[in-house]
Amino acid sequence: QECLVLSRTPHFEIGGTIHLVINNQLGFTTPPSQGRSSRYCTDLAKTISAPVIHVNGDNPEMVVRAARIAFKYQRQFRKDVFVDLNCFRRWGHNELDDPTFTNPLIYKIIQNRASVPDQYAEKLVDLDILTPESIKNIVESHTAWLNKTLKESSKDISAQSTTYLAGRWTKMKQAEANITQWDTGVKLDLLRFVGEKSVRVPSNFDIHPQLLKNHIQSRLKKIDNGNALDWSTAEALAVGSLLYQGYNVRISGQDVGRGTFSQRHAMLVDQSTGAIFIPLNSMVDDQTGKLEVANSILSEEAVLGFEYGMSITSPFTLPIWEAQFGDFFNGAQIVIDTYITSGEAKWMLSSGLTMLLPHGYDGAGPEHSSCRLERFLQLTDSKENGVDGDDVNIHVANPSEPAQYFHLLRRQMIRDYRKPLIVVAPKILLRHPAAVSSLSDFEPRTSFKTIIGDDKAEKGNVTKIILVSGKHYYALDNYRETSGDKNVAIIRVENLCPFPVHELLEEIAKYKHAKTFIWSQEEPRNMGAWSFIKPRFENLCGRQLKYCGRKSMAAPAVGDGQMHQREANEVIVKPFTLK
């Protein structure tokens, strides 16, 4: 349903699809009269006024004719068309199933009639087109071919040539069982150029006065000063620099052109004409890399499925899907489970799809707080008592600084393999005065840091180490500053999967007197990263890890403002008082 509604919208229209519906009329325990609310199973086609060809499956010649009509229609008009193949299913779902259990009457009819091939063969004999002997020879010859092919398919496949990582993917490889680091920095002159071009509009373009002040002029000032670059600026620099290098970038989702939190403004709208202008597509003459801003319908499953398809088509396009709020992904859980997290293991299909999931406990209630980080961590094939490599099925990061986000996006294209990336994206950090980066954090010989150490703590005085991930760091750091606590170091775990055991061991080794290790999170105990972090830290780092966060809950967050504030204060203070 969602795919049909999506099929004729800009950025998602592919020139029509032929939908062949194998209409066997029943679900074994559900008769047709109870299986739908409309007359035909193809009535969904009415939502987009697509033609439907109903054909009797007992008549092979009419089936062929219907297929040819559908094919010619799709080729000529580049629109969707449906073929309703009205047929039946003779056997059950498996060897143990007997459809007469629940549909005895219709199966009396089915069992007392010849099969479609036998009916057609009898017709051909009656018309003197074939003889019984020739039919027997055809069946025997085809059966022999099937058996031969079956035997060949069971041979050792290691000797066969591979069909994956071919064509556009020939320069790509599979990720290996080690950890690689990539220089994703960019020359400062180019960054300044991209930053300025990201807000440059034609002289006759009627820009919204608020955007002129708070977006365009503000960004130009940040680029000029070079010491307080925010999240949206970092994203523009990452995207623009990739475009400059010839890569394409596609970002889709609900309101992505503006951004859910009015932070992106990758597309600008002329206030007089309504014309849309994307500044990053006009940086230089003959620009080959393009940014596609695909504002989608209110759908998650269809849109994310489309983006996965885009991601396996070409390694030279960075496909980004942004959820309006982090937990909105749950409408697309089938796509995540069946394709994104397991597609490479099942079909050797590499994907560089990047998912941005806004997350943070800011008092918005149960449905707009959590991106359900725990679900993605559970879906990884990360090892609890072994060192992860780049070859884990998905990469999961919770960056706390704009420069970290910049390097994550660029790394998706720069490295020589492709992996899905789940980014726990910010909400309040988008405009948090402390969550900024210096331009020097983006320059050559810089890269994504899996661990960010504490440059404020005196290492010789530290007896307690608090591990944290994402935006919660800023609340802990602010409390430490105001309380004057000198014996606590705060280490940020920016990359969750692959679990950065080597970098983490290096960092905690700097604190010789640290005896207490605490994992601090905003999320309830049964959510967030706790269940993922604890066994890996204790097994691989050899230290006991204590928990500090909200208690286990059924819902991700409370819906009462006073209760939220009380919990928010507790998860900030308790890590410092816990012994």
C-alpha positions in Angstrom: 0.0 0.0 0.0 2.7 2.5 1.0 4.8 1.6 -2.1 1.8 2.3 -4.4 1.2 5.7 -2.8 4.9 6.4 -3.1 5.2 5.2 -6.7 4.3 8.4 -8.5 5.8 11.0 -6.2 8.9 13.0 -7.2 12.3 11.3 -6.4 10.6 7.9 -6.1 9.0 7.4 -9.5 10.7 4.6 -11.5 8.6 4.4 -14.6 6.1 1.9 -13.5 6.0 -1.7 -12.3 4.3 -4.9 -13.5 2.5 -6.4 -10.5 1.8 -10.1 -11.0 -0.7 -11.2 -8.3 -0.7 -15.0 -7.8 -4.3 -15.0 -6.6 -4.9 -18.5 -5.1 -8.0 -17.2 -3.4 -7.5 -18.4 0.1 -5.2 -18.4 3.1 -6.2 -22.0 4.1 -7.8 -20.9 7.3 -9.3 -17.7 5.8 -11.8 -17.9 3.0 -11.8 -15.0 0.4 -14.9 -13.5 1.9 -13.0 -12.9 5.1 -9.6 -12.1 3.6 -10.3 -8.6 2.4 -12.8 -5.8 2.6 -13.2 -5.3 -1.2 -14.3 -7.5 -4.1 -10.9 -8.0 -5.7 -7.5 -8.6 -4.2 -6.2 -6.1 -6.7 -8.5 -3.3 -5.6 -5.4 -1.6 -4.1 -4.6 -0.6 -7.7 -7.5 1.9 -7.6 -5.5 4.1 -5.3 -3.3 5.1 -8.2 -5.8 4.4 -11.0 -3.7 1.6 -12.3 -5.3 -0.8 -14.9 -5.9 -4.4 -13.8 -6.0 -7.4 -16.1 -8.0 -10.3 -14.6 -7.1 -13.6 -16.2 -8.0 -17.2 -15.7 -5.0 -19.2 -14.6 -6.5 -22.4 -16.1 -5.9 -20.9 -19.6 -2.1 -20.6 -20.3 -2.6 -18.9 -23.6 -4.7 -16.1 -22.0 -2.1 -15.8 -19.2 0.6 -15.2 -21.8 -1.6 -12.7 -23.6 -2.3 -10.8 -20.4 1.4 -10.7 -19.6 2.2 -9.3 -23.0 -0.5 -6.6 -22.7 0.8 -5.6 -19.3 4.4 -5.5 -20.6 3.5 -3.3 -23.6 1.4 -1.0 -21.3 4.3 -0.5 -18.9 6.8 0.0 -21.6 4.7 2.6 -23.5 3.2 4.6 -20.7 5.8 3.9 -17.9 3.1 3.4 -15.4 2.1 0.6 -13.0 -0.2 -2.2 -14.2 -1.6 -5.3 -12.4 -2.2 -8.8 -13.6 -4.6 -10.7 -11.4 -3.8 -14.4 -12.1 -7.0 -16.2 -10.8 -5.9 -19.7 -9.8 -5.7 -22.1 -6.9 -3.2 -23.8 -4.7 -3.4 -27.6 -4.9 -1.1 -28.5 -1.9 -0.7 -27.1 1.6 2.1 -24.9 3.0 4.3 -27.9 3.8 4.5 -31.6 4.0 2.4 -31.7 7.2 -0.3 -29.4 6.0 -3.6 -30.6 4.5 -5.8 -27.8 3.2 -8.9 -29.9 3.5 -8.7 -29.4 7.3 -10.2 -25.9 6.9 -11.5 -25.8 3.3 -13.1 -29.2 2.6 -15.6 -28.1 0.0 -13.4 -26.2 -2.4 -10.7 -28.8 -2.2 -13.2 -31.5 -3.2 -13.4 -29.6 -6.5 -9.7 -29.0 -6.8 -8.8 -32.7 -6.1 -11.3 -33.9 -8.7 -9.9 -31.8 -11.6 -6.8 -32.3 -13.7 -3.8 -30.0 -13.3 -3.4 -27.0 -15.6 -0.6 -28.7 -17.6 -2.7 -31.9 -18.0 -5.7 -29.8 -19.1 -3.7 -27.9 -21.6 -2.0 -31.0 -23.0 -5.4 -32.6 -23.5 -6.5 -29.6 -25.4 -3.5 -29.7 -27.7 -4.0 -33.4 -28.4 -7.7 -32.7 -29.2 -6.7 -30.0 -31.7 -4.1 -32.4 -33.3 -1.3 -30.0 -32.4 0.6 -32.6 -30.3 0.4 -36.3 -29.8 0.4 -38.1 -26.5 3.9 -39.5 -27.3 5.4 -36.0 -28.0 3.9 -34.7 -24.7 5.4 -37.6 -22.8 8.8 -36.8 -24.4 8.5 -33.1 -23.6 7.7 -33.9 -19.9 10.5 -36.5 -19.6 13.1 -34.2 -21.3 12.2 -31.3 -19.0 12.2 -33.4 -15.9 15.6 -34.8 -16.8 16.9 -31.2 -17.2 15.5 -30.2 -13.8 17.2 -33.2 -12.1 20.5 -32.4 -13.8 20.3 -28.8 -12.8 19.5 -29.7 -9.2 22.6 -31.9 -9.0 24.8 -29.2 -10.5 23.5 -26.7 -8.0 24.6 -28.9 -5.1 28.2 -28.9 -6.2 31.0 -27.0 -4.4 30.2 -23.4 -5.1 33.7 -22.2 -4.1 34.9 -23.2 -7.6 32.3 -21.0 -9.2 33.0 -17.4 -10.2 31.5 -14.8 -8.0 28.8 -12.5 -9.3 28.9 -9.9 -6.4 31.0 -6.8 -6.3 30.9 -6.6 -10.1 30.1 -3.8 -12.5 29.9 -0.5 -10.6 31.2 -2.3 -7.5 34.5 -3.7 -8.9 36.6 -1.3 -6.9 34.8 -2.2 -3.7 35.6 -5.1 -1.4 34.1 -6.9 1.6 35.0 -5.4 4.9 37.7 -7.4 6.7 38.0 -8.7 10.3 40.2 -5.8 11.4 39.7 -2.1 12.2 40.7 0.5 9.7 41.1 4.2 10.1 40.4 6.6 7.2 41.7 10.1 6.7 38.4 11.9 6.0 39.7 15.5 6.5 39.5 18.1 3.9 41.7 21.1 3.0 40.5 24.2 4.9 40.3 26.4 1.7 37.9 23.9 0.2 35.9 23.7 3.4 35.5 27.5 3.4 34.5 27.4 -0.3 31.9 24.7 0.3 30.6 26.5 3.4 30.1 29.7 1.6 28.6 28.0 -1.4 26.1 26.1 0.8 24.2 29.3 1.4 24.9 31.3 -1.8 21.7 32.1 -3.7 21.0 33.9 -7.0 20.9 37.7 -6.8 17.2 37.8 -7.7 16.2 35.1 -5.2 13.7 36.2 -2.6 15.0 34.6 0.5 13.0 34.4 3.7 14.2 37.2 6.0 14.5 34.9 9.0 16.6 32.4 7.0 18.8 35.3 5.7 19.6 36.3 9.3 19.7 33.0 11.2 20.9 30.6 8.5 22.8 32.3 5.7 24.5 35.2 7.6 25.0 33.0 10.7 26.7 30.2 8.7 29.0 32.7 6.8 30.0 34.1 10.2 30.8 30.7 11.6 32.8 29.7 8.6 34.7 33.0 8.8 35.5 32.6 12.5 36.1 28.9 12.2 35.7 28.1 15.8 32.0 27.3 16.5 30.7 25.2 13.7 27.3 23.6 14.5 25.8 20.4 13.4 24.0 21.6 10.2 27.2 23.4 9.0 29.2 20.2 9.6 26.7 18.2 7.5 26.8 20.8 4.7 30.6 20.6 4.7 30.5 16.8 4.5 27.9 16.7 1.8 29.4 19.5 -0.2 32.9 18.1 -0.1 31.7 14.7 -1.3 29.8 16.4 -4.2 33.0 18.3 -5.0 34.8 15.0 -5.2 32.2 13.6 -7.7 30.1 11.5 -5.3 26.3 11.9 -5.3 24.3 12.3 -2.1 20.7 11.6 -1.6 18.8 12.4 1.6 15.2 11.4 2.0 12.6 11.4 4.7 9.8 13.6 6.0 10.7 17.3 5.8 14.4 16.6 5.2 14.9 19.7 3.0 14.2 21.9 5.9 15.0 19.4 8.6 12.6 18.3 11.4 14.1 20.9 13.7 14.4 23.6 11.1 18.2 23.1 11.1 19.2 21.9 7.6 17.7 24.2 4.9 19.5 22.3 2.2 16.8 23.5 -0.2 15.6 27.1 -0.2 12.2 28.4 -1.4 11.8 31.7 -3.2 9.2 33.6 -1.2 7.8 35.3 -4.4 7.7 32.4 -6.9 7.9 29.3 -4.8 10.9 28.1 -6.8 13.2 25.7 -5.1 17.0 26.2 -5.1 19.6 23.8 -3.8 22.8 25.8 -3.3 25.2 22.8 -3.0 24.2 21.8 -6.6 25.6 25.1 -8.0 29.1 25.2 -6.4 31.1 25.0 -9.7 30.4 24.9 -13.4 30.0 21.4 -14.8 29.5 19.9 -11.4 29.1 16.1 -11.6 28.3 15.3 -8.0 24.7 16.2 -7.1 22.6 16.4 -3.9 19.1 15.0 -4.2 16.7 16.2 -1.6 13.8 13.8 -1.5 11.1 15.1 0.8 9.0 11.9 1.2 5.4 11.1 1.9 4.4 10.1 5.5 5.8 6.6 5.1 8.7 4.8 6.7 8.5 1.2 5.3 8.2 2.1 1.6 10.7 5.0 1.7 13.3 3.1 3.7 12.9 0.1 1.3 13.4 2.4 -1.6 16.6 3.8 -0.1 17.9 0.4 0.5 17.4 -0.3 -3.1 19.3 2.8 -4.0 22.1 1.8 -1.7 22.8 -1.5 -3.3 22.6 0.0 -6.8 25.7 2.1 -6.7 28.6 2.6 -4.3 29.1 6.2 -5.5 25.9 7.6 -4.0 25.6 8.2 -0.3 21.9 7.4 0.5 20.7 9.0 3.8 17.4 8.3 5.3 16.4 10.6 8.2 13.5 9.7 10.6 11.5 12.6 11.6 11.9 11.4 15.2 14.1 8.4 16.0 11.4 6.0 17.0 9.6 6.5 13.7 11.8 3.8 12.2 9.6 1.2 13.8 7.2 1.5 10.9 9.9 0.1 8.7 11.1 -2.7 11.0 10.6 -5.4 8.3 13.0 -3.6 5.9 15.6 -3.2 8.7 15.4 -6.9 9.7 15.1 -8.5 6.3 17.3 -6.3 4.2 19.5 -3.7 5.9 21.0 -5.8 8.8 21.1 -9.1 7.0 21.2 -8.5 3.2 24.9 -8.8 2.9 25.0 -12.1 4.9 22.1 -13.6 2.8 22.8 -12.2 -0.7 26.3 -10.7 -0.6 24.7 -7.3 -1.3 26.8 -4.4 0.1 24.9 -1.3 1.3 26.2 2.1 2.5 22.8 3.2 3.6 23.0 5.8 6.4 20.1 6.1 8.9 19.8 9.3 11.0 17.6 8.7 14.1 17.0 11.8 16.2 17.3 10.8 19.9 17.3 12.4 23.3 15.4 12.6 26.5 14.2 16.2 26.5 10.7 15.8 28.0 8.9 15.0 24.7 7.2 11.9 26.2 7.3 8.2 25.3 6.9 8.5 21.5 9.5 11.2 20.6 12.4 10.5 22.9 14.2 7.3 22.0 15.5 5.9 18.7 15.4 2.5 20.3 19.2 2.2 20.1 19.0 -1.2 21.9 17.2 -2.8 19.0 19.9 -1.9 16.5 22.6 -3.1 18.9 20.8 -6.4 19.3 20.6 -6.8 15.6 24.4 -6.5 15.2 26.6 -9.6 15.0 29.1 -8.0 17.4 30.9 -10.4 19.7 30.6 -10.2 23.5 33.9 -11.9 24.2 35.9 -11.2 21.0 37.3 -8.2 19.2 35.0 -6.8 16.5 36.3 -5.9 13.0 35.0 -3.7 10.2 33.1 -6.8 9.0 30.3 -6.5 11.6 26.9 -6.4 9.7 26.1 -2.8 10.7 28.0 0.1 12.2 26.3 2.1 15.0 27.6 5.5 16.2 26.4 8.0 18.7 28.5 11.1 17.9 28.6 14.0 20.3 30.3 16.7 18.2 29.6 18.1 14.7 33.1 17.2 13.4 32.4 13.6 14.4 29.3 13.6 12.3 31.2 15.2 9.4 33.8 12.4 9.5 31.1 9.6 9.7 29.3 10.9 6.6 32.5 11.2 4.6 33.9 7.9 5.7 30.8 6.2 4.3 32.1 7.1 0.8 35.9 7.3 1.3 36.5 3.8 2.5 36.7 0.9 0.0 33.8 -1.1 1.4 30.2 -0.3 2.2 28.3 -1.0 5.5 25.0 0.3 6.7 25.5 3.1 9.3 23.1 3.8 12.1 23.6 7.3 13.5 22.0 8.3 16.8 21.3 11.8 15.7 20.9 15.0 17.8 17.9 17.1 18.7 19.0 19.7 21.3 22.6 19.3 20.3 21.8 20.9 17.0 21.9 24.3 18.8 23.7 23.5 22.0 26.4 26.1 22.6 28.9 23.5 23.7 28.3 21.1 20.9 30.4 22.8 18.3 33.6 22.1 16.5 36.6 24.1 15.3 37.4 24.2 11.6 40.7 22.5 12.4 38.7 19.4 13.4 37.8 18.9 9.8 41.3 19.4 8.2 43.4 16.8 6.5 44.8 14.0 8.8 41.7 14.1 10.9 39.2 11.3 11.2 36.3 9.9 13.2 37.3 9.2 16.8 35.7 6.0 18.2 36.6 7.2 21.8 36.9 10.8 23.0 39.0 11.1 26.1 38.7 13.7 28.9 41.0 16.7 28.5 39.7 18.4 31.6 40.4 15.9 34.3 43.7 15.7 36.1 44.6 12.1 35.4 46.5 11.5 38.6 43.5 12.6 40.7 40.9 10.4 39.0 39.5 7.5 40.9 36.2 7.1 39.0 35.6 6.9 35.3 32.2 7.5 33.8 31.5 6.1 30.4 28.8 7.8 28.3 27.6 8.1 24.8 26.0 11.0 22.9 24.3 14.1 24.2 24.2 12.9 27.9 27.9 13.8 28.1 27.1 17.5 28.1 24.8 17.3 31.1 27.4 15.2 33.0 30.2 17.6 32.1 28.2 20.6 33.2 27.4 19.0 36.6 31.0 18.2 37.1 32.0 21.8 36.4 29.4 23.2 38.8 30.0 20.7 41.6 33.8 21.0 41.3 34.3 17.3 41.3 38.0 16.6 40.6 38.2 12.8 40.9 36.0 11.9 38.0 36.9 11.5 34.3 34.2 11.3 31.6 35.0 9.2 28.5 32.8 9.3 25.5 32.1 6.1 23.6 31.3 7.6 20.2 31.3 4.3 18.3 29.2 1.5 19.7 29.6 -1.1 17.0 32.2 -2.2 16.1 33.0 -2.0 19.9 36.2 0.0 20.2 38.0 -2.2 22.8 41.5 -1.2 21.8 40.9 2.5 21.9 39.0 2.2 25.2 41.8 0.2 26.8 44.3 2.8 25.8 42.2 5.6 27.3 41.4 4.0 30.6 45.1 3.0 31.0 45.9 6.7 31.4 44.1 6.7 34.8 46.3 4.7 37.1 44.2 5.3 40.2 40.7 4.7 38.7 38.9 1.9 40.6 35.3 2.6 39.8 33.8 2.4 36.3 30.3 3.5 35.6 28.1 3.4 32.5 25.8 6.4 32.5 22.8 6.8 30.2 19.5 8.7 29.9 17.6 5.6 28.8 15.9 3.0 31.1 18.1 0.1 32.1 16.4 -2.3 29.7 17.0 0.2 26.8 19.9 2.2 25.5 23.4 0.7 25.2 23.8 -0.7 28.7 23.0 -4.4 27.8 25.4 -4.1 24.9 28.2 -2.3 26.7 28.3 -4.3 30.0 29.4 -7.7 28.7 31.9 -6.3 26.2 33.5 -3.9 28.7 33.8 -6.6 31.4 34.9 -9.4 29.1 37.3 -7.4 27.0 38.5 -4.6 29.3 38.6 -6.7 32.4 36.8 -4.3 34.8 33.5 -4.4 36.5 31.0 -1.9 35.2 28.2 -0.4 37.2 25.0 1.0 35.8 23.6 4.4 36.3 20.4 5.6 34.5 16.7 5.3 34.6 15.1 2.1 36.0 13.6 -0.5 33.7 10.4 0.7 32.1 7.8 -0.5 29.6 7.7 2.8 27.7 10.9 4.6 26.7 10.0 7.7 28.7 7.4 9.2 31.1 4.8 11.6 29.8 4.6 13.8 32.9 6.8 16.9 33.0 7.6 16.9 36.7 8.4 13.2 36.7 10.7 13.7 33.7 12.6 16.6 35.4 13.0 14.5 38.6 14.4 11.6 36.5 16.6 13.9 34.4 18.2 15.3 37.6 18.8 11.9 39.1 20.6 10.4 36.0 22.9 13.4 36.0 23.8 13.5 39.8 23.8 9.8 40.6 26.9 8.8 38.6 29.0 11.2 40.7 27.6 9.9 44.1 27.6 6.2 43.2 30.3 4.3 45.1 
